[in-house]
Amino acid sequence: MTNRREMIAALGAVALGAQEAKKGEKLAPYYPTPELVVEKMLQFAAVKRGETVFDLGSGDGRIVIMAAQKFGANAMGVEFDKDLAVQSSERIKRMNLASKAKIIHGDMLQQDYSSADVITVYLLPVANEKLRPLLEKQLKKGARIVAHDFEVGGWKYDKQEIIEDDGEGRSHTIFLYKR
Ligand SMILES: C[S@@+](CC[C@H](N)C(=O)[O-])C[C@H]1O[C@@H](n2cnc3c(N)ncnc32)[C@H](O)[C@@H]1O
């Protein structure tokens, strides 16, 4: 089974969780991007030292951490799940990356991305669709968006790359969009 199908299958659990969510809505299950694919995503967006990177739905913080540590970015994650937000913030502190990396515990649909040079997403198509108007309104010209496995409906990607094997025999597709 592909990781894409597994993530869609996890949607059932998300739908239950959404009923509890008063402030905002859980738009995707937690399903981490393999580290090899994280690096490809950041390379694909050509992240440069000092740029601002946001990972929307940052999970355990792996994209934020790599963006700060390996690419020298100012990296921000937005995570709805409190435990994941707390754990990833603690990991950032332990790694002495707090000056370069931060996790916001909140709803990705209620943040300001006007400072972003790069946005990364690994979300379901429905979530990408909900985000699109916000990103169209807020993102500056030249900002890049990298989407893992699920396209942003309504946008035409500039580039697509297929990663045939993530080390565990799974393939992944990444899409690059430019504003
Ligand atoms: C598929 S995981 C991706 C995690 C991480 N970006 C990665 O690629 O490893 C999606 C994440 O989005 C979070 N999420 C779902 N809805 C959200 C919302 N409305 N606001 C912020 N985070 C959300 C989930 O809790 C989950 O951690």
The ligand as a MOL file (V3000), in Angstrom:
LIG
                    3D

  0  0  0     0  0            999 V3000
M  V30 BEGIN CTAB
M  V30 COUNTS 27 29 0 0 0
M  V30 BEGIN ATOM
M  V30 1 C 0.6080 14.4700 7.4950 0
M  V30 2 S 1.1130 15.2910 8.9790 0 CHG=1
M  V30 3 C 2.5600 16.1250 8.3940 0
M  V30 4 C 3.5640 16.3920 9.4800 0
M  V30 5 C 4.8400 17.1060 8.9950 0
M  V30 6 N 4.5370 18.2940 8.2380 0
M  V30 7 C 5.6510 16.1920 8.1310 0
M  V30 8 O 5.5980 16.3410 6.9060 0
M  V30 9 O 6.3260 15.3020 8.6970 0 CHG=-1
M  V30 10 C -0.1160 16.6160 9.0980 0
M  V30 11 C -0.0590 17.4000 10.3890 0
M  V30 12 O -0.9830 18.4840 10.2970 0
M  V30 13 C -1.5350 18.7060 11.5860 0
M  V30 14 N -2.7800 19.4840 11.4180 0
M  V30 15 C -3.9810 19.0390 10.9740 0
M  V30 16 N -4.8880 20.0350 10.9390 0
M  V30 17 C -4.2520 21.1500 11.3580 0
M  V30 18 C -4.6610 22.5090 11.5270 0
M  V30 19 N -5.9110 22.9080 11.2610 0
M  V30 20 N -3.7360 23.3870 11.9570 0
M  V30 21 C -2.4500 23.0070 12.2430 0
M  V30 22 N -2.0180 21.7180 12.1170 0
M  V30 23 C -2.8950 20.8010 11.6740 0
M  V30 24 C -1.7170 17.3030 12.1250 0
M  V30 25 O -1.8670 17.2930 13.5300 0
M  V30 26 C -0.4370 16.6300 11.6260 0
M  V30 27 O 0.5950 16.7290 12.5830 0
M  V30 END ATOM
M  V30 BEGIN BOND
M  V30 1 1 1 2
M  V30 2 1 2 3
M  V30 3 1 2 10
M  V30 4 1 3 4
M  V30 5 1 4 5
M  V30 6 1 5 6
M  V30 7 1 5 7
M  V30 8 2 7 8
M  V30 9 1 7 9
M  V30 10 1 10 11
M  V30 11 1 11 12
M  V30 12 1 11 26
M  V30 13 1 12 13
M  V30 14 1 13 14
M  V30 15 1 13 24
M  V30 16 1 14 15
M  V30 17 1 14 23
M  V30 18 2 15 16
M  V30 19 1 16 17
M  V30 20 1 17 18
M  V30 21 2 17 23
M  V30 22 1 18 19
M  V30 23 2 18 20
M  V30 24 1 20 21
M  V30 25 2 21 22
M  V30 26 1 22 23
M  V30 27 1 24 25
M  V30 28 1 24 26
M  V30 29 1 26 27
M  V30 END BOND
M  V30 END CTAB
M  END
